[in-house]
Amino acid sequence: MAIVPTVPLRSQGLKLSAQSLVCMGMFTFYGPPKPDEEMIELIHKAVEHGVTLLDTSDVYGPYTNEILVGKFLLVFVAALYLNFAMLMKIV
């Protein structure tokens, strides 16, 4: 699996992925909207490959992309929490 390279964000030491996932086409502009589950899976795959920048804007729709990214984050953060909790029980 290829990992997206990172670039520094100014001098604070933070890094962003060199590529972003543009969420514009998830609901508008490129045909009919796709099911939420498919788009969440797409975001998940992008994050698995190292994408850390999700480009959203309310211009793309009335907060539809932000809600979708929120749904992804809800599942993603919950999975991180469960993995951490299981790790702490093992150690």
C-alpha positions in Angstrom: 0.0 0.0 0.0 1.4 3.4 -1.0 1.6 6.0 1.7 1.1 9.7 0.7 4.1 11.8 1.6 3.9 14.6 4.1 5.0 18.2 4.0 5.8 20.5 7.0 3.2 23.1 8.0 5.2 26.2 8.7 7.7 25.9 11.6 5.4 24.4 14.3 6.5 20.9 13.4 3.1 19.8 12.2 2.9 17.8 9.0 0.1 17.5 6.4 -0.3 15.0 3.6 1.0 16.3 0.3 -2.3 15.3 -1.2 -5.8 16.0 0.0 -9.2 14.3 -0.5 -11.5 16.9 -2.1 -15.0 16.1 -0.9 -16.7 18.3 -3.4 -17.9 15.5 -5.7 -19.3 13.4 -2.9 -22.7 15.1 -3.1 -22.7 17.6 -5.9 -21.1 18.6 -9.2 -20.4 15.1 -10.6 -23.7 13.3 -10.9 -26.1 12.1 -8.3 -25.0 11.8 -4.7 -23.4 8.5 -3.6 -24.6 6.6 -0.5 -23.0 7.8 2.7 -21.5 4.3 3.4 -19.6 4.4 0.1 -18.2 7.9 0.8 -17.3 7.0 4.3 -15.4 4.0 3.0 -13.6 6.3 0.5 -12.5 8.6 3.3 -11.4 5.6 5.3 -9.3 4.3 2.4 -7.7 7.8 1.9 -6.8 8.0 5.6 -5.4 4.4 5.5 -3.1 5.6 2.7 -1.9 8.6 4.7 -4.2 11.4 3.6 -4.6 13.9 6.6 -6.3 16.8 4.8 -10.0 16.5 3.9 -11.1 19.5 1.8 -14.7 20.4 2.6 -16.7 23.6 2.1 -20.3 24.6 2.7 -20.2 25.9 -0.9 -20.3 22.2 -2.0 -23.7 21.8 -0.3 -25.4 22.9 2.9 -22.9 21.2 5.3 -23.4 17.8 3.7 -19.7 17.2 3.4 -19.0 18.3 6.9 -21.7 16.0 8.3 -20.3 13.1 6.3 -16.8 13.7 7.5 -18.2 14.0 11.1 -19.8 10.5 10.6 -16.4 9.2 9.5 -14.7 10.8 12.5 -17.2 9.4 14.9 -16.5 5.8 13.8 -12.7 6.5 13.3 -12.2 8.0 16.8 -14.3 5.3 18.4 -12.2 2.6 16.8 -9.0 4.4 18.0 -10.4 4.6 21.5 -11.3 0.9 21.5 -7.9 -0.1 20.2 -6.2 2.0 22.9 -8.4 0.6 25.6 -7.6 -3.0 24.5 -3.9 -2.1 24.4 -4.0 -0.7 27.9 -5.6 -3.9 29.2 -2.9 -6.0 27.6 0.0 -4.0 29.0 
